[in-house]
Amino acid sequence: MSRYDFNPCNVVDEKLNMFAFLQTLTPYAAGHQKQSKAAVTAEYNLEDTHATIKVDVNPGLPISTTLTMSRTWPFLKNTVLVKIPDCNSREFQILHKVQYFHKRAALAMTLPLLRSPLVRLSATVGTEHLAFGMKTIYNTSSRQFLMSDAGISMKSLNCDGSIVLENNGDFLRASYIHYFDHERKLAAVAVIGRALSRKENSFLVEGSWIVDDLTTIKGRFDSRGKLAATLRYKIKPKSFFTISGEFEPKALDKTPEIRLGLSLVI
């Protein structure tokens, strides 16, 4: 998953030049059968300042608006997140997130400033090749931990791997990615998961090929029998046109899903 720097001497200049620093405006639209959704994201950047506003539109749901503002200092990032579902809703949230960065460690904590009783904490420690991490959610009202996850990751020149224990120790997931070239343009991914309480297994196999500087192709097959493919084409820097499809070989009577996506940076 923004930064702001306020200087009273530069208020007038910042207002006059605001549109010059509005670097990103990303519209998104997707449709599947009779359902559709859309979103617009705008970003504002200035030195160590970053602000993002995102508006989501989904059929049958109120328009949701998220405003994120943050500022970064050496080793520290301070973020304020405001969520506004719609003008008639009372579900208004303000979250304060603090992130600390070190060469071999990172720590993040999210505190509710309004309504929400949930406190989120995550930490990571390790080196470039080996790292340990954990995250948890604590409910201050019930004084209970709602979620506790932990994992280990390993990285080498041509492969990466990780083992994660999720859902309060009930789900075990192992993943492995192998790169077939030094430029990491052709890769294969395998993910295996097991729900310990239900004794159920799941898997996912995916491949990725960066054809050239403009075109990327991805394919995926999972344990539910779904086969998917994605083609992404770079129109210009940070602007993409995406075509994706998904269908079930065991259920040919179902209509395949086809999605079109467009991301533009102004």
C-alpha positions as CSV (number, residue, x, y, z in Angstrom):
1,M,0.0,0.0,0.0
2,S,1.3,9.4,1.1
3,R,3.5,12.2,2.3
4,Y,2.8,15.9,2.9
5,D,5.3,18.8,3.7
6,F,3.7,22.1,4.8
7,N,5.8,25.2,4.6
8,P,3.9,28.5,5.3
9,C,6.3,30.5,3.1
10,N,5.4,28.3,0.1
11,V,1.7,28.1,0.4
12,V,0.9,30.4,-2.5
13,D,3.5,28.8,-4.8
14,E,2.2,25.3,-4.0
15,K,-1.4,26.3,-4.8
16,L,-0.4,27.8,-8.1
17,N,1.6,24.8,-9.0
18,M,-0.7,22.1,-7.7
19,F,-1.7,20.8,-11.1
20,A,1.9,20.6,-12.1
21,F,2.5,18.1,-9.3
22,L,-0.7,16.1,-9.9
23,Q,1.4,13.3,-11.5
24,T,-1.0,10.4,-11.6
25,L,-4.7,10.1,-12.6
26,T,-5.7,6.4,-13.0
27,P,-9.2,5.4,-14.2
28,Y,-10.2,1.8,-13.9
29,A,-13.2,-0.1,-15.3
30,A,-14.0,-3.8,-15.5
31,G,-17.0,-5.9,-16.4
32,H,-18.0,-9.5,-16.0
33,Q,-21.4,-10.8,-17.3
34,K,-23.9,-8.3,-15.8
35,Q,-21.7,-6.9,-13.1
36,S,-19.3,-3.9,-13.4
37,K,-17.1,-1.8,-11.3
38,A,-15.0,1.3,-11.7
39,A,-12.5,3.4,-9.8
40,V,-10.5,6.6,-10.2
41,T,-7.2,7.3,-8.4
42,A,-5.4,10.6,-8.2
43,E,-1.9,11.1,-6.7
44,Y,-0.1,14.3,-5.6
45,N,3.6,14.3,-5.1
46,L,6.0,17.0,-3.9
47,E,9.4,16.3,-2.4
48,D,8.7,14.1,0.6
49,T,4.9,14.7,0.3
50,H,2.5,12.2,-1.2
51,A,-1.3,12.3,-1.2
52,T,-3.7,9.8,-2.8
53,I,-7.5,10.0,-3.3
54,K,-9.4,6.9,-4.6
55,V,-13.1,6.8,-5.5
56,D,-14.7,3.3,-6.0
57,V,-18.0,2.8,-7.7
58,N,-19.7,-0.6,-7.4
59,P,-23.3,-1.5,-8.4
60,G,-25.6,-1.8,-5.4
61,L,-23.0,-0.3,-3.0
62,P,-22.5,3.3,-2.0
63,I,-19.6,5.3,-3.5
64,S,-16.5,4.8,-1.4
65,T,-13.8,7.4,-1.1
66,T,-10.3,6.9,0.5
67,L,-7.9,9.7,1.2
68,T,-4.3,8.9,2.2
69,M,-1.7,11.5,3.2
70,S,1.8,10.7,4.5
71,R,5.2,12.2,5.1
72,T,8.5,10.4,5.1
73,W,11.6,11.1,7.2
74,P,14.8,9.1,7.3
75,F,13.9,5.7,8.8
76,L,10.3,6.8,9.5
77,K,7.0,7.2,7.5
78,N,3.9,8.7,9.0
79,T,0.5,8.1,7.3
80,V,-3.1,9.2,8.0
81,L,-5.8,7.3,6.2
82,V,-9.4,8.6,5.9
83,K,-12.2,6.3,4.6
84,I,-15.6,7.9,3.6
85,P,-18.2,5.4,2.3
86,D,-20.7,8.1,1.2
87,C,-22.3,11.3,2.4
88,N,-25.2,9.6,4.0
89,S,-23.2,6.9,5.9
90,R,-22.0,7.0,9.4
91,E,-19.2,4.5,8.7
92,F,-16.4,7.1,8.9
93,Q,-12.8,5.9,9.7
94,I,-9.6,7.7,10.4
95,L,-6.4,5.5,10.8
96,H,-2.9,6.6,11.8
97,K,-0.1,4.4,10.6
98,V,3.6,4.6,11.7
99,Q,6.3,2.8,9.9
100,Y,9.9,2.5,11.0
101,F,12.7,1.3,8.6
102,H,16.1,0.0,9.3
103,K,18.7,-1.7,7.2
104,R,17.8,-5.1,8.6
105,A,14.4,-4.5,10.2
106,A,11.1,-2.9,9.7
107,L,8.2,-2.2,12.1
108,A,4.7,-0.9,11.3
109,M,1.7,-0.1,13.6
110,T,-1.8,1.1,12.7
111,L,-3.8,2.9,15.4
112,P,-7.5,3.9,15.0
113,L,-8.2,7.6,15.6
114,L,-12.0,7.2,15.3
115,R,-14.5,4.4,15.8
116,S,-12.4,1.4,15.0
117,P,-11.1,-0.6,18.0
118,L,-8.5,-2.6,15.9
119,V,-4.8,-2.1,16.3
120,R,-2.6,-3.7,13.6
121,L,1.1,-4.5,14.2
122,S,3.7,-6.0,11.8
123,A,7.4,-6.5,12.0
124,T,10.2,-7.9,9.8
125,V,13.8,-8.7,10.6
126,G,16.5,-10.3,8.5
127,T,19.0,-9.8,5.6
128,E,18.7,-9.6,1.9
129,H,18.7,-13.4,1.6
130,L,16.8,-14.5,4.7
131,A,14.0,-12.7,6.6
132,F,11.5,-13.4,9.4
133,G,8.2,-11.6,9.7
134,M,5.0,-11.5,11.7
135,K,1.7,-9.5,11.8
136,T,-1.2,-9.4,14.2
137,I,-4.5,-7.6,14.8
138,Y,-5.6,-6.8,18.3
139,N,-9.2,-5.8,19.3
140,T,-9.0,-3.3,22.1
141,S,-12.7,-3.7,23.0
142,S,-12.7,-7.5,23.5
143,R,-8.9,-7.6,24.4
144,Q,-8.4,-10.4,22.0
145,F,-6.0,-11.1,19.1
146,L,-8.1,-11.6,16.0
147,M,-5.2,-12.6,13.7
148,S,-1.7,-13.8,14.2
149,D,0.5,-14.7,11.2
150,A,4.2,-15.5,10.9
151,G,6.6,-16.5,8.2
152,I,10.1,-17.0,6.8
153,S,11.4,-16.1,3.3
154,M,14.5,-17.0,1.5
155,K,16.0,-15.4,-1.6
156,S,18.8,-16.4,-4.0
157,L,20.0,-15.5,-7.5
158,N,17.5,-17.6,-9.5
159,C,14.9,-18.6,-6.9
160,D,12.8,-17.3,-4.0
161,G,10.9,-19.3,-1.4
162,S,8.7,-18.7,1.6
163,I,6.7,-20.5,4.3
164,V,3.9,-18.7,6.1
165,L,1.6,-19.8,8.9
166,E,-1.7,-17.9,8.6
167,N,-5.1,-17.6,10.1
168,N,-4.0,-18.0,13.7
169,G,-1.9,-21.1,12.8
170,D,-4.7,-22.9,11.0
171,F,-3.4,-22.4,7.4
172,L,0.1,-23.3,6.2
173,R,1.3,-21.9,2.8
174,A,4.5,-22.6,1.0
175,S,5.6,-20.8,-2.2
176,Y,8.5,-21.1,-4.6
177,I,9.4,-19.0,-7.6
178,H,12.1,-20.0,-10.1
179,Y,13.7,-17.6,-12.7
180,F,15.0,-19.2,-15.9
181,D,17.2,-16.3,-16.9
182,H,19.5,-13.8,-15.2
183,E,17.2,-10.9,-16.3
184,R,14.2,-12.6,-14.6
185,K,12.0,-12.3,-17.6
186,L,10.8,-15.9,-17.6
187,A,9.6,-17.3,-14.3
188,A,7.4,-20.1,-12.8
189,V,5.6,-20.0,-9.5
190,A,4.2,-22.9,-7.4
191,V,2.1,-22.3,-4.2
192,I,0.8,-25.1,-2.0
193,G,-1.5,-24.5,0.9
194,R,-3.1,-26.7,3.6
195,A,-6.0,-25.9,6.0
196,L,-5.0,-27.8,9.1
197,S,-8.3,-28.0,10.8
198,R,-10.2,-29.1,7.7
199,K,-7.4,-31.2,6.3
200,E,-7.8,-29.6,2.9
201,N,-5.1,-28.9,0.4
202,S,-4.9,-26.3,-2.4
203,F,-2.3,-25.4,-5.0
204,L,-1.6,-22.8,-7.6
205,V,0.8,-22.9,-10.6
206,E,1.6,-19.7,-12.5
207,G,4.0,-18.6,-15.3
208,S,5.2,-15.2,-16.3
209,W,7.0,-14.1,-19.5
210,I,8.2,-10.6,-20.2
211,V,8.2,-10.7,-24.0
212,D,9.8,-7.2,-24.4
213,D,9.8,-3.8,-22.7
214,L,6.1,-3.3,-23.6
215,T,4.4,-6.7,-23.4
216,T,4.0,-9.2,-20.5
217,I,2.1,-12.5,-20.6
218,K,0.9,-14.5,-17.5
219,G,-0.9,-17.8,-17.1
220,R,-2.4,-19.4,-14.0
221,F,-4.0,-22.8,-13.0
222,D,-5.3,-23.5,-9.5
223,S,-6.7,-26.5,-7.6
224,R,-10.3,-25.3,-8.3
225,G,-9.7,-26.2,-11.9
226,K,-9.6,-22.6,-13.2
227,L,-7.3,-21.6,-16.0
228,A,-6.5,-17.9,-16.5
229,A,-4.3,-15.8,-18.7
230,T,-3.4,-12.1,-18.8
231,L,-1.8,-9.9,-21.4
232,R,-0.5,-6.5,-20.3
233,Y,0.7,-3.9,-22.8
234,K,2.6,-0.7,-21.8
235,I,1.2,2.3,-23.7
236,K,3.7,4.7,-22.1
237,P,5.6,4.8,-18.8
238,K,3.2,3.8,-16.0
239,S,0.3,3.4,-18.4
240,F,-1.1,0.0,-19.3
241,F,-3.8,-1.7,-21.3
242,T,-4.8,-5.2,-19.9
243,I,-6.8,-8.1,-21.3
244,S,-7.5,-11.1,-19.1
245,G,-9.6,-14.2,-19.3
246,E,-10.6,-17.1,-17.1
247,F,-12.5,-20.3,-17.6
248,E,-13.0,-23.7,-16.1
249,P,-12.1,-26.7,-18.4
250,K,-14.3,-29.0,-16.3
251,A,-17.3,-26.7,-16.7
252,L,-17.4,-25.8,-20.4
253,D,-21.1,-24.8,-20.1
254,K,-20.1,-21.7,-18.1
255,T,-19.4,-18.5,-19.9
256,P,-15.7,-17.6,-19.8
257,E,-14.8,-14.4,-18.0
258,I,-13.2,-11.6,-20.1
259,R,-11.9,-8.4,-18.5
260,L,-10.5,-5.2,-20.0
261,G,-8.4,-2.8,-17.9
262,L,-6.9,0.6,-18.7
263,S,-4.5,2.5,-16.4
264,L,-3.4,6.0,-17.5
265,V,-0.8,8.3,-15.9
266,I,-1.1,11.9,-16.8
